[in-house]
Amino acid sequence: MPPRTILPICWVLATVVAVGMAAAWMTVGGHREMLLTGEMSGAHHQIGLACETCHAAPAFSGAAAARKALNRTCRNCHGDELQAADDSHPRKKFRNPRMAAYWEVLDARFCTTCHVEHRPETTRKGAVTVAADFCVACHAEGDQDIRTARPSHAGLAFDTCASAGCHNYHDNRALYADFLVKHADQPWLDPVPVHALSARHRTPGPPQTGSLGRSDALAPAAVLADATVLDHWAGSGHAAAGINCTGCHAPDVASGAPLAEIGAGWTAVPPLTVCRDCHRAESETFALGRHGMRQHPRIAPPRDPAATRIGAVLPEAVTAWLADPPRAVHMTVGEARLPMRSDPSDLSLDCGTCHRPHTVDTGRASVEACVSCHDDTHSRSYAGSPHHVLWQAEQGGKAAPGTGVSCATCHMPKVERRGKIFTSHNQNDRLRPNEKMIRPVCLDCHGLGFAMDALADADLVTGNFRGKPAAHVESIEWALRHAASARNTEH
Amino acid sequence: MKRKSGFLTTLAAGTAAATIVAANAIADGVPYRDVADMLYRVMSADREVYTRMVVQRLTVDHPVITVSEHFQDDLALPLPSQMFRFGAETVADGTGDFSYSLLSLHPINKKNGPGTGLEKEGLEYVADHPGRNFYGEEELGGEDYFAAVYPDFAVAQACVMCHNNHPDSPRTDFQVGDVMGGIVVRIPMD
């Protein structure tokens, strides 16, 4: 066969094989890095290769079906958060056909109208991929023209609506007009600045019954020989709560079992599931935040090629070759996109990374653990800041519980659910936009006006709130003026 | 919270039943107008019952709780109009078989004013002809809809007080029995 015949045949064959491999990787299993069409935004890069988490439409379904499926999967992970935020622009509000005119300009029925993944070149803060003046699409004409409805807004540019600390598209729980009016007269600092839930949580209760001491420890002889570990456990909250060594290191061994049985069932490093058994709320919220999102229950598991229709007819060796590569269960410091210290780059994030279950000092996870990894200016500026000084005073027993402000006070605050106080480990729940922090955190100690100004002052945030805000958000004055003007019109 | 869950459960059950009835009725060839009328009767009954037996009774007749637009922050009852809208949004979230809205020519929130030509015509008609309904067809988003507009009356003193006293209300002289707005029901005609 002449070369000019062979070459095209080889080219066609190579193309068919390459396309087949790409299709197999896409739909059956295998390495998919090369299929990523662009760097992913925010925290999504952590789950970048769990494509089915977001792309849930059947292969080769149409664009409309793919968009609907994407919308559904966005809500799988973010739906509860939006509901809790009392979403100002919920999808259901825009599904009514009377909103059809708005579908043409900014289709708020679909998350992907404003949040398109794999577009690093157009992605802004909050994974937003529409222009900063997106509010103009719906609030610049007719009854919705905010410039005529609110005289105070007449000269404002639309790119300042969501960037000046006044409004957010989804979460306006601390920014709506009646809330501003209600909190208009607050001083910058409460006369008794205390984070109430932290105070309740950190106020020592009565001695617990069933507390354990050094002599109660149940562990193999080699472990008991380590006096430091033993001392730490005996002074820990676990011992105070009656949790013996076996509770975590040999959870499957029956109570009262002989030492030999304890030794046989002993695990030196207990898995996360052991922590989860008792600290359920903390564990659940950990998987909702950036530190633990790889453990979110809605993340698609690795694919099993043998379970697919194509895989069922392929030889086992082929399905094994096609299997998805193993995925890391934990995020590592080195994978983070925020500025991090380089020395612990391979440190993976699980409970023990921040908490030392054997130590008495539970405060370590509130500050020292954070700054041992985070190396941005805000984190570095914490030491010596007014909040830090208060934290040190509380930790040193010189100030009341709840008066100190640690990293966790703001980013992983105490929350109350059904009468129980626990630490929310979803740090994203109080960030981005940072006004989400106002109600659950700032307002316990500061007035609304001061909190809004402080969070709108980027330099003040970066410097970890040393000094007073240089920025001023006029929302409260405008809301008061509007309320007064409405009252005057009425009378 | 428990109270709110109870209301929403009842509302959801009513909505589900109405959706099934509506879908079956259309499938059986019942005219759009009759389907819209049936849906309206369910909505109107629920709305009136909530207003009279919950809001009016517990906030005006025997005041044990307040009613507030910011009912979550204020630990209060949702406004009747909010209750109605929550139902409408729950339906919109779950089906495209029909939709409904509570609108007015004098809305406290401007987004609840007439947004289409038919809505404006219908709201004016029911305001000018108390007790009569308005029916029509319109195209929205490339789809044809049958639309019906029904009058929404001030059934209790609570409705009148709230609308007449709200700082954003464009009309402050409502009386019990007045047409305050209209309920718009839409059914796609495909």
Boltz contact constraints between the chains, C-beta under 6 A:
constraints:
  - contact:
      token1: [A, 92]
      token2: [B, 89]
      max_distance: 6.0
  - contact:
      token1: [A, 92]
      token2: [B, 92]
      max_distance: 6.0
  - contact:
      token1: [A, 92]
      token2: [B, 93]
      max_distance: 6.0
  - contact:
      token1: [A, 93]
      token2: [B, 89]
      max_distance: 6.0
  - contact:
      token1: [A, 95]
      token2: [B, 92]
      max_distance: 6.0
  - contact:
      token1: [A, 96]
      token2: [B, 92]
      max_distance: 6.0
  - contact:
      token1: [A, 96]
      token2: [B, 99]
      max_distance: 6.0
  - contact:
      token1: [A, 97]
      token2: [B, 99]
      max_distance: 6.0
  - contact:
      token1: [A, 97]
      token2: [B, 140]
      max_distance: 6.0
  - contact:
      token1: [A, 97]
      token2: [B, 141]
      max_distance: 6.0
  - contact:
      token1: [A, 97]
      token2: [B, 186]
      max_distance: 6.0
  - contact:
      token1: [A, 98]
      token2: [B, 101]
      max_distance: 6.0
  - contact:
      token1: [A, 98]
      token2: [B, 115]
      max_distance: 6.0
  - contact:
      token1: [A, 100]
      token2: [B, 140]
      max_distance: 6.0
  - contact:
      token1: [A, 100]
      token2: [B, 141]
      max_distance: 6.0
  - contact:
      token1: [A, 103]
      token2: [B, 141]
      max_distance: 6.0
  - contact:
      token1: [A, 143]
      token2: [B, 110]
      max_distance: 6.0
  - contact:
      token1: [A, 143]
      token2: [B, 113]
      max_distance: 6.0
  - contact:
      token1: [A, 178]
      token2: [B, 70]
      max_distance: 6.0
  - contact:
      token1: [A, 486]
      token2: [B, 167]
      max_distance: 6.0
